[in-house]
Amino acid sequence: MKFIAQGIPASKGIAEGFVRVVKSTDQIKDVTKNDVILITFDHALLAVAIMKSKGVIAMHGGVTAHAAIIARECGIPCITGVKNINLKTGDKVLIDGENGKIFKK
């Protein structure tokens, strides 16, 4: 595992899975229970994707972001405020929601 990014720990837990980059609401339907979603925007409909996922990496926000709140309520690890991350759909990652660290496998 290689450390690749740090963000704001927003919901505790460890999640390992395949990245699903979500850049629009049209891509929410593609999210599965094995995905760690990387979200690049904020929208109320993202709650559906978050609840279906294993974990959340959000490029914007902090502990009070919409993604963080939904993830905490659902017990899903979440890291927000992640900058300069270069992941694509299908990459395997491990996220540490307690320490805000992201590792690529």
N, CA, C and O atoms as CSV, one atom per row, in Angstrom:
chain,resi,resn,atom,element,x,y,z
A,1,MET,N,N,0.842,-1.189,0.000
A,1,MET,CA,C,0.000,0.000,0.000
A,1,MET,C,C,0.879,1.240,0.000
A,1,MET,O,O,1.903,1.304,0.680
A,2,LYS,N,N,0.453,2.218,-0.778
A,2,LYS,CA,C,1.205,3.460,-0.870
A,2,LYS,C,C,0.320,4.626,-0.438
A,2,LYS,O,O,-0.776,4.813,-0.967
A,3,PHE,N,N,0.800,5.402,0.519
A,3,PHE,CA,C,0.077,6.588,0.961
A,3,PHE,C,C,0.020,7.569,-0.200
A,3,PHE,O,O,1.045,7.867,-0.812
A,4,ILE,N,N,-1.190,8.081,-0.513
A,4,ILE,CA,C,-1.306,9.000,-1.652
A,4,ILE,C,C,-1.936,10.340,-1.313
A,4,ILE,O,O,-1.730,11.310,-2.044
A,5,ALA,N,N,-2.699,10.426,-0.226
A,5,ALA,CA,C,-3.359,11.701,0.065
A,5,ALA,C,C,-3.829,11.761,1.506
A,5,ALA,O,O,-4.016,10.742,2.172
A,6,GLN,N,N,-4.012,12.989,1.962
A,6,GLN,CA,C,-4.511,13.268,3.312
A,6,GLN,C,C,-5.683,14.225,3.175
A,6,GLN,O,O,-5.669,15.128,2.339
A,7,GLY,N,N,-6.693,14.018,4.002
A,7,GLY,CA,C,-7.832,14.921,4.038
A,7,GLY,C,C,-8.308,15.090,5.468
A,7,GLY,O,O,-7.594,14.769,6.418
A,8,ILE,N,N,-9.508,15.591,5.604
A,8,ILE,CA,C,-10.116,15.827,6.912
A,8,ILE,C,C,-10.906,14.584,7.322
A,8,ILE,O,O,-11.834,14.195,6.613
A,9,PRO,N,N,-10.565,13.955,8.442
A,9,PRO,CA,C,-11.344,12.797,8.892
A,9,PRO,C,C,-12.765,13.234,9.233
A,9,PRO,O,O,-12.967,14.060,10.123
A,10,ALA,N,N,-13.748,12.680,8.525
A,10,ALA,CA,C,-15.129,13.133,8.702
A,10,ALA,C,C,-16.067,12.049,9.216
A,10,ALA,O,O,-17.124,12.355,9.768
A,11,SER,N,N,-15.692,10.784,9.040
A,11,SER,CA,C,-16.486,9.674,9.562
A,11,SER,C,C,-15.540,8.498,9.772
A,11,SER,O,O,-14.868,8.053,8.842
A,12,LYS,N,N,-15.496,8.001,11.001
A,12,LYS,CA,C,-14.537,6.956,11.387
A,12,LYS,C,C,-14.773,5.648,10.650
A,12,LYS,O,O,-15.872,5.354,10.181
A,13,GLY,N,N,-13.702,4.880,10.569
A,13,GLY,CA,C,-13.770,3.545,9.988
A,13,GLY,C,C,-12.746,3.371,8.889
A,13,GLY,O,O,-12.143,4.332,8.412
A,14,ILE,N,N,-12.564,2.119,8.499
A,14,ILE,CA,C,-11.650,1.738,7.429
A,14,ILE,C,C,-12.492,1.134,6.309
A,14,ILE,O,O,-13.380,0.319,6.558
A,15,ALA,N,N,-12.205,1.540,5.084
A,15,ALA,CA,C,-12.889,0.948,3.933
A,15,ALA,C,C,-11.862,0.632,2.862
A,15,ALA,O,O,-10.981,1.440,2.565
A,16,GLU,N,N,-11.988,-0.544,2.294
A,16,GLU,CA,C,-11.124,-0.957,1.192
A,16,GLU,C,C,-12.018,-1.365,0.042
A,16,GLU,O,O,-12.962,-2.135,0.215
A,17,GLY,N,N,-11.713,-0.844,-1.132
A,17,GLY,CA,C,-12.531,-1.186,-2.282
A,17,GLY,C,C,-12.018,-0.508,-3.533
A,17,GLY,O,O,-10.915,0.037,-3.567
A,18,PHE,N,N,-12.850,-0.557,-4.559
A,18,PHE,CA,C,-12.499,0.014,-5.843
A,18,PHE,C,C,-13.102,1.408,-5.976
A,18,PHE,O,O,-14.255,1.644,-5.613
A,19,VAL,N,N,-12.306,2.311,-6.497
A,19,VAL,CA,C,-12.748,3.696,-6.665
A,19,VAL,C,C,-13.826,3.780,-7.735
A,19,VAL,O,O,-13.749,3.127,-8.775
A,20,ARG,N,N,-14.819,4.591,-7.457
A,20,ARG,CA,C,-15.828,4.976,-8.457
A,20,ARG,C,C,-15.857,6.493,-8.435
A,20,ARG,O,O,-16.354,7.093,-7.482
A,21,VAL,N,N,-15.331,7.111,-9.471
A,21,VAL,CA,C,-15.342,8.574,-9.569
A,21,VAL,C,C,-16.746,9.002,-9.969
A,21,VAL,O,O,-17.293,8.526,-10.964
A,22,VAL,N,N,-17.327,9.913,-9.179
A,22,VAL,CA,C,-18.674,10.416,-9.442
A,22,VAL,C,C,-18.560,11.917,-9.699
A,22,VAL,O,O,-18.328,12.708,-8.785
A,23,LYS,N,N,-18.730,12.285,-10.968
A,23,LYS,CA,C,-18.599,13.682,-11.376
A,23,LYS,C,C,-19.933,14.345,-11.696
A,23,LYS,O,O,-19.996,15.556,-11.904
A,24,SER,N,N,-21.012,13.537,-11.734
A,24,SER,CA,C,-22.336,14.100,-12.021
A,24,SER,C,C,-23.410,13.207,-11.403
A,24,SER,O,O,-23.147,12.054,-11.062
A,25,THR,N,N,-24.592,13.735,-11.266
A,25,THR,CA,C,-25.697,12.958,-10.697
A,25,THR,C,C,-26.064,11.776,-11.591
A,25,THR,O,O,-26.625,10.794,-11.105
A,26,ASP,N,N,-25.760,11.848,-12.883
A,26,ASP,CA,C,-26.040,10.735,-13.797
A,26,ASP,C,C,-25.237,9.484,-13.437
A,26,ASP,O,O,-25.646,8.374,-13.778
A,27,GLN,N,N,-24.112,9.644,-12.759
A,27,GLN,CA,C,-23.246,8.516,-12.432
A,27,GLN,C,C,-23.614,7.834,-11.112
A,27,GLN,O,O,-23.031,6.805,-10.773
A,28,ILE,N,N,-24.556,8.379,-10.377
A,28,ILE,CA,C,-24.957,7.797,-9.093
A,28,ILE,C,C,-25.485,6.379,-9.265
A,28,ILE,O,O,-25.250,5.522,-8.413
A,29,LYS,N,N,-26.187,6.130,-10.345
A,29,LYS,CA,C,-26.771,4.800,-10.588
A,29,LYS,C,C,-25.712,3.709,-10.751
A,29,LYS,O,O,-26.013,2.527,-10.587
A,30,ASP,N,N,-24.472,4.096,-11.075
A,30,ASP,CA,C,-23.395,3.135,-11.301
A,30,ASP,C,C,-22.704,2.682,-10.014
A,30,ASP,O,O,-21.944,1.714,-10.039
A,31,VAL,N,N,-22.949,3.352,-8.904
A,31,VAL,CA,C,-22.281,3.044,-7.636
A,31,VAL,C,C,-22.792,1.716,-7.085
A,31,VAL,O,O,-23.992,1.442,-7.082
A,32,THR,N,N,-21.832,0.888,-6.612
A,32,THR,CA,C,-22.194,-0.400,-6.009
A,32,THR,C,C,-21.668,-0.463,-4.580
A,32,THR,O,O,-20.938,0.423,-4.136
A,33,LYS,N,N,-22.045,-1.513,-3.871
A,33,LYS,CA,C,-21.644,-1.677,-2.471
A,33,LYS,C,C,-20.149,-1.946,-2.313
A,33,LYS,O,O,-19.636,-1.892,-1.195
A,34,ASN,N,N,-19.442,-2.233,-3.401
A,34,ASN,CA,C,-18.005,-2.484,-3.339
A,34,ASN,C,C,-17.170,-1.247,-3.634
A,34,ASN,O,O,-15.941,-1.311,-3.621
A,35,ASP,N,N,-17.827,-0.122,-3.900
A,35,ASP,CA,C,-17.138,1.097,-4.319
A,35,ASP,C,C,-16.773,2.016,-3.156
A,35,ASP,O,O,-17.522,2.157,-2.190
A,36,VAL,N,N,-15.608,2.632,-3.278
A,36,VAL,CA,C,-15.234,3.787,-2.475
A,36,VAL,C,C,-15.400,4.954,-3.437
A,36,VAL,O,O,-14.634,5.092,-4.390
A,37,ILE,N,N,-16.395,5.791,-3.188
A,37,ILE,CA,C,-16.686,6.839,-4.159
A,37,ILE,C,C,-15.791,8.059,-3.942
A,37,ILE,O,O,-15.507,8.461,-2.814
A,38,LEU,N,N,-15.365,8.624,-5.055
A,38,LEU,CA,C,-14.626,9.881,-5.062
A,38,LEU,C,C,-15.562,10.905,-5.669
A,38,LEU,O,O,-15.862,10.859,-6.862
A,39,ILE,N,N,-16.027,11.843,-4.831
A,39,ILE,CA,C,-16.984,12.831,-5.318
A,39,ILE,C,C,-16.307,14.184,-5.484
A,39,ILE,O,O,-15.516,14.623,-4.650
A,40,THR,N,N,-16.652,14.823,-6.596
A,40,THR,CA,C,-16.013,16.082,-6.962
A,40,THR,C,C,-16.951,17.271,-6.834
A,40,THR,O,O,-16.576,18.395,-7.168
A,41,PHE,N,N,-18.172,17.037,-6.352
A,41,PHE,CA,C,-19.180,18.089,-6.230
A,41,PHE,C,C,-20.103,17.755,-5.076
A,41,PHE,O,O,-20.023,16.663,-4.513
A,42,ASP,N,N,-20.971,18.677,-4.717
A,42,ASP,CA,C,-21.927,18.437,-3.637
A,42,ASP,C,C,-23.340,18.574,-4.182
A,42,ASP,O,O,-23.645,19.523,-4.904
A,43,HIS,N,N,-24.192,17.633,-3.837
A,43,HIS,CA,C,-25.579,17.642,-4.295
A,43,HIS,C,C,-26.381,16.730,-3.364
A,43,HIS,O,O,-25.863,15.726,-2.876
A,44,ALA,N,N,-27.628,17.077,-3.124
A,44,ALA,CA,C,-28.477,16.283,-2.229
A,44,ALA,C,C,-28.625,14.839,-2.708
A,44,ALA,O,O,-28.725,13.929,-1.885
A,45,LEU,N,N,-28.642,14.615,-4.018
A,45,LEU,CA,C,-28.794,13.260,-4.549
A,45,LEU,C,C,-27.603,12.355,-4.254
A,45,LEU,O,O,-27.700,11.137,-4.397
A,46,LEU,N,N,-26.488,12.937,-3.848
A,46,LEU,CA,C,-25.325,12.120,-3.502
A,46,LEU,C,C,-25.591,11.218,-2.303
A,46,LEU,O,O,-24.876,10.238,-2.096
A,47,ALA,N,N,-26.598,11.535,-1.523
A,47,ALA,CA,C,-26.945,10.686,-0.377
A,47,ALA,C,C,-27.195,9.253,-0.832
A,47,ALA,O,O,-26.825,8.311,-0.131
A,48,VAL,N,N,-27.810,9.077,-1.979
A,48,VAL,CA,C,-28.084,7.737,-2.514
A,48,VAL,C,C,-26.774,7.000,-2.781
A,48,VAL,O,O,-26.634,5.833,-2.415
A,49,ALA,N,N,-25.819,7.671,-3.413
A,49,ALA,CA,C,-24.532,7.050,-3.721
A,49,ALA,C,C,-23.764,6.730,-2.445
A,49,ALA,O,O,-23.164,5.661,-2.331
A,50,ILE,N,N,-23.782,7.648,-1.490
A,50,ILE,CA,C,-23.060,7.433,-0.239
A,50,ILE,C,C,-23.610,6.218,0.486
A,50,ILE,O,O,-22.839,5.389,0.971
A,51,MET,N,N,-24.917,6.098,0.567
A,51,MET,CA,C,-25.536,4.976,1.278
A,51,MET,C,C,-25.266,3.640,0.595
A,51,MET,O,O,-25.310,2.599,1.252
A,52,LYS,N,N,-24.987,3.643,-0.711
A,52,LYS,CA,C,-24.700,2.406,-1.441
A,52,LYS,C,C,-23.225,2.031,-1.387
A,52,LYS,O,O,-22.873,0.903,-1.731
A,53,SER,N,N,-22.353,2.943,-0.965
A,53,SER,CA,C,-20.910,2.736,-1.071
A,53,SER,C,C,-20.294,2.154,0.196
A,53,SER,O,O,-20.940,2.055,1.239
A,54,LYS,N,N,-19.017,1.769,0.073
A,54,LYS,CA,C,-18.218,1.298,1.210
A,54,LYS,C,C,-17.548,2.442,1.939
A,54,LYS,O,O,-17.309,2.370,3.144
A,55,GLY,N,N,-17.241,3.512,1.192
A,55,GLY,CA,C,-16.523,4.642,1.753
A,55,GLY,C,C,-16.598,5.835,0.828
A,55,GLY,O,O,-16.976,5.718,-0.337
A,56,VAL,N,N,-16.226,7.001,1.373
A,56,VAL,CA,C,-16.359,8.252,0.627
A,56,VAL,C,C,-15.071,9.063,0.723
A,56,VAL,O,O,-14.508,9.248,1.802
A,57,ILE,N,N,-14.623,9.538,-0.433
A,57,ILE,CA,C,-13.558,10.529,-0.528
A,57,ILE,C,C,-14.197,11.737,-1.190
A,57,ILE,O,O,-14.672,11.647,-2.322
A,58,ALA,N,N,-14.212,12.863,-0.496
A,58,ALA,CA,C,-14.821,14.084,-1.035
A,58,ALA,C,C,-13.741,15.143,-1.216
A,58,ALA,O,O,-12.961,15.411,-0.302
A,59,MET,N,N,-13.705,15.733,-2.389
A,59,MET,CA,C,-12.676,16.723,-2.679
A,59,MET,C,C,-12.969,18.078,-2.038
A,59,MET,O,O,-12.085,18.932,-1.962
A,60,HIS,N,N,-14.184,18.274,-1.585
A,60,HIS,CA,C,-14.579,19.548,-0.986
A,60,HIS,C,C,-15.166,19.313,0.401
A,60,HIS,O,O,-15.514,18.189,0.762
A,61,GLY,N,N,-15.268,20.382,1.163
A,61,GLY,CA,C,-15.966,20.341,2.438
A,61,GLY,C,C,-15.103,19.941,3.614
A,61,GLY,O,O,-13.890,19.758,3.514
A,62,GLY,N,N,-15.793,19.815,4.733
A,62,GLY,CA,C,-15.169,19.457,5.998
A,62,GLY,C,C,-16.088,18.538,6.770
A,62,GLY,O,O,-16.862,17.792,6.170
A,63,VAL,N,N,-16.018,18.577,8.088
A,63,VAL,CA,C,-16.811,17.662,8.910
A,63,VAL,C,C,-18.303,17.972,8.884
A,63,VAL,O,O,-19.113,17.123,9.258
A,64,THR,N,N,-18.680,19.174,8.449
A,64,THR,CA,C,-20.108,19.514,8.366
A,64,THR,C,C,-20.632,19.453,6.934
A,64,THR,O,O,-21.761,19.872,6.679
A,65,ALA,N,N,-19.840,18.944,5.999
A,65,ALA,CA,C,-20.282,18.797,4.609
A,65,ALA,C,C,-21.408,17.771,4.530
A,65,ALA,O,O,-21.515,16.886,5.378
A,66,HIS,N,N,-22.233,17.900,3.517
A,66,HIS,CA,C,-23.346,16.984,3.290
A,66,HIS,C,C,-22.851,15.539,3.259
A,66,HIS,O,O,-23.439,14.669,3.901
A,67,ALA,N,N,-21.782,15.280,2.522
A,67,ALA,CA,C,-21.245,13.914,2.416
A,67,ALA,C,C,-20.816,13.384,3.778
A,67,ALA,O,O,-21.060,12.221,4.098
A,68,ALA,N,N,-20.182,14.226,4.574
A,68,ALA,CA,C,-19.708,13.805,5.898
A,68,ALA,C,C,-20.873,13.446,6.816
A,68,ALA,O,O,-20.828,12.434,7.515
A,69,ILE,N,N,-21.893,14.258,6.815
A,69,ILE,CA,C,-23.049,14.020,7.688
A,69,ILE,C,C,-23.758,12.723,7.310
A,69,ILE,O,O,-24.072,11.911,8.181
A,70,ILE,N,N,-24.013,12.524,6.019
A,70,ILE,CA,C,-24.689,11.300,5.565
A,70,ILE,C,C,-23.827,10.079,5.901
A,70,ILE,O,O,-24.340,9.073,6.391
A,71,ALA,N,N,-22.525,10.164,5.640
A,71,ALA,CA,C,-21.628,9.039,5.923
A,71,ALA,C,C,-21.637,8.691,7.405
A,71,ALA,O,O,-21.714,7.516,7.764
A,72,ARG,N,N,-21.560,9.705,8.273
A,72,ARG,CA,C,-21.586,9.429,9.725
A,72,ARG,C,C,-22.894,8.766,10.127
A,72,ARG,O,O,-22.888,7.810,10.902
A,73,GLU,N,N,-24.005,9.254,9.617
A,73,GLU,CA,C,-25.308,8.680,9.966
A,73,GLU,C,C,-25.423,7.224,9.523
A,73,GLU,O,O,-26.127,6.430,10.148
A,74,CYS,N,N,-24.725,6.880,8.442
A,74,CYS,CA,C,-24.794,5.518,7.901
A,74,CYS,C,C,-23.638,4.629,8.355
A,74,CYS,O,O,-23.592,3.448,8.010
A,75,GLY,N,N,-22.702,5.193,9.129
A,75,GLY,CA,C,-21.561,4.419,9.599
A,75,GLY,C,C,-20.571,4.075,8.501
A,75,GLY,O,O,-19.936,3.021,8.540
A,76,ILE,N,N,-20.435,4.961,7.519
A,76,ILE,CA,C,-19.549,4.741,6.378
A,76,ILE,C,C,-18.332,5.650,6.529
A,76,ILE,O,O,-18.497,6.849,6.755
A,77,PRO,N,N,-17.119,5.117,6.410
A,77,PRO,CA,C,-15.928,5.960,6.509
A,77,PRO,C,C,-15.935,7.065,5.447
A,77,PRO,O,O,-16.331,6.842,4.303
A,78,CYS,N,N,-15.491,8.257,5.847
A,78,CYS,CA,C,-15.504,9.399,4.935
A,78,CYS,C,C,-14.334,10.327,5.228
A,78,CYS,O,O,-14.019,10.613,6.383
A,79,ILE,N,N,-13.701,10.787,4.163
A,79,ILE,CA,C,-12.633,11.778,4.245
A,79,ILE,C,C,-13.019,12.929,3.327
A,79,ILE,O,O,-13.344,12.708,2.161
A,80,THR,N,N,-12.987,14.145,3.837
A,80,THR,CA,C,-13.364,15.317,3.042
A,80,THR,C,C,-12.156,16.236,2.852
A,80,THR,O,O,-11.093,16.034,3.439
A,81,GLY,N,N,-12.358,17.243,2.018
A,81,GLY,CA,C,-11.320,18.243,1.804
A,81,GLY,C,C,-10.033,17.680,1.224
A,81,GLY,O,O,-8.947,18.185,1.509
A,82,VAL,N,N,-10.152,16.638,0.413
A,82,VAL,CA,C,-8.975,16.001,-0.175
A,82,VAL,C,C,-8.557,16.783,-1.421
A,82,VAL,O,O,-9.344,16.958,-2.351
A,83,LYS,N,N,-7.328,17.240,-1.425
A,83,LYS,CA,C,-6.794,18.017,-2.547
A,83,LYS,C,C,-5.747,17.197,-3.289
A,83,LYS,O,O,-5.119,16.304,-2.720
A,84,ASN,N,N,-5.571,17.509,-4.547
A,84,ASN,CA,C,-4.504,16.913,-5.369
A,84,ASN,C,C,-4.491,15.393,-5.319
A,84,ASN,O,O,-3.451,14.781,-5.075
A,85,ILE,N,N,-5.637,14.795,-5.550
A,85,ILE,CA,C,-5.706,13.336,-5.589
A,85,ILE,C,C,-5.910,12.908,-7.033
A,85,ILE,O,O,-6.723,13.477,-7.760
A,86,ASN,N,N,-5.158,11.901,-7.428
A,86,ASN,CA,C,-5.217,11.429,-8.805
A,86,ASN,C,C,-5.642,9.964,-8.808
A,86,ASN,O,O,-4.808,9.059,-8.840
A,87,LEU,N,N,-6.952,9.752,-8.774
A,87,LEU,CA,C,-7.502,8.400,-8.813
A,87,LEU,C,C,-8.469,8.300,-9.976
A,87,LEU,O,O,-9.069,9.289,-10.397
A,88,LYS,N,N,-8.609,7.084,-10.487
A,88,LYS,CA,C,-9.588,6.855,-11.546
A,88,LYS,C,C,-10.471,5.668,-11.153
A,88,LYS,O,O,-10.106,4.866,-10.293
A,89,THR,N,N,-11.608,5.573,-11.781
A,89,THR,CA,C,-12.510,4.458,-11.519
A,89,THR,C,C,-11.769,3.147,-11.747
A,89,THR,O,O,-11.128,2.947,-12.779
A,90,GLY,N,N,-11.870,2.258,-10.761
A,90,GLY,CA,C,-11.233,0.956,-10.835
A,90,GLY,C,C,-9.979,0.823,-9.998
A,90,GLY,O,O,-9.543,-0.293,-9.713
A,91,ASP,N,N,-9.386,1.950,-9.593
A,91,ASP,CA,C,-8.217,1.884,-8.717
A,91,ASP,C,C,-8.623,1.269,-7.380
A,91,ASP,O,O,-9.732,1.507,-6.902
A,92,LYS,N,N,-7.745,0.490,-6.781
A,92,LYS,CA,C,-8.030,-0.100,-5.469
A,92,LYS,C,C,-7.409,0.765,-4.384
A,92,LYS,O,O,-6.227,1.105,-4.440
A,93,VAL,N,N,-8.226,1.117,-3.394
A,93,VAL,CA,C,-7.772,1.997,-2.318
A,93,VAL,C,C,-8.196,1.474,-0.953
A,93,VAL,O,O,-9.083,0.630,-0.828
A,94,LEU,N,N,-7.535,2.002,0.050
A,94,LEU,CA,C,-7.931,1.818,1.437
A,94,LEU,C,C,-8.014,3.214,2.023
A,94,LEU,O,O,-7.080,4.004,1.893
A,95,ILE,N,N,-9.139,3.519,2.672
A,95,ILE,CA,C,-9.269,4.821,3.326
A,95,ILE,C,C,-9.415,4.624,4.825
A,95,ILE,O,O,-10.090,3.708,5.295
A,96,ASP,N,N,-8.760,5.510,5.558
A,96,ASP,CA,C,-8.790,5.499,7.016
A,96,ASP,C,C,-9.549,6.747,7.455
A,96,ASP,O,O,-8.984,7.838,7.530
A,97,GLY,N,N,-10.816,6.571,7.739
A,97,GLY,CA,C,-11.686,7.698,8.106
A,97,GLY,C,C,-11.376,8.316,9.456
A,97,GLY,O,O,-11.825,9.426,9.742
A,98,GLU,N,N,-10.633,7.633,10.276
A,98,GLU,CA,C,-10.290,8.202,11.575
A,98,GLU,C,C,-9.082,9.156,11.492
A,98,GLU,O,O,-8.995,10.136,12.231
A,99,ASN,N,N,-8.167,8.844,10.586
A,99,ASN,CA,C,-6.955,9.649,10.454
A,99,ASN,C,C,-6.908,10.466,9.165
A,99,ASN,O,O,-5.981,11.250,8.965
A,100,GLY,N,N,-7.898,10.290,8.288
A,100,GLY,CA,C,-7.966,11.067,7.058
A,100,GLY,C,C,-6.942,10.671,6.012
A,100,GLY,O,O,-6.570,11.494,5.176
A,101,LYS,N,N,-6.480,9.432,6.037
A,101,LYS,CA,C,-5.433,8.999,5.113
A,101,LYS,C,C,-5.999,8.074,4.039
A,101,LYS,O,O,-6.904,7.277,4.285
A,102,ILE,N,N,-5.431,8.210,2.837
A,102,ILE,CA,C,-5.841,7.403,1.698
A,102,ILE,C,C,-4.608,6.685,1.153
A,102,ILE,O,O,-3.555,7.287,0.945
A,103,PHE,N,N,-4.771,5.378,0.929
A,103,PHE,CA,C,-3.697,4.536,0.409
A,103,PHE,C,C,-4.154,3.863,-0.874
A,103,PHE,O,O,-5.312,3.465,-1.003
A,104,LYS,N,N,-3.236,3.742,-1.816
A,104,LYS,CA,C,-3.539,3.051,-3.077
A,104,LYS,C,C,-2.846,1.704,-3.068
A,104,LYS,O,O,-1.686,1.591,-2.671
A,105,LYS,N,N,-3.560,0.692,-3.505
A,105,LYS,CA,C,-2.997,-0.675,-3.553
A,105,LYS,C,C,-2.417,-0.960,-4.904
A,105,LYS,O,O,-1.900,-2.053,-5.135
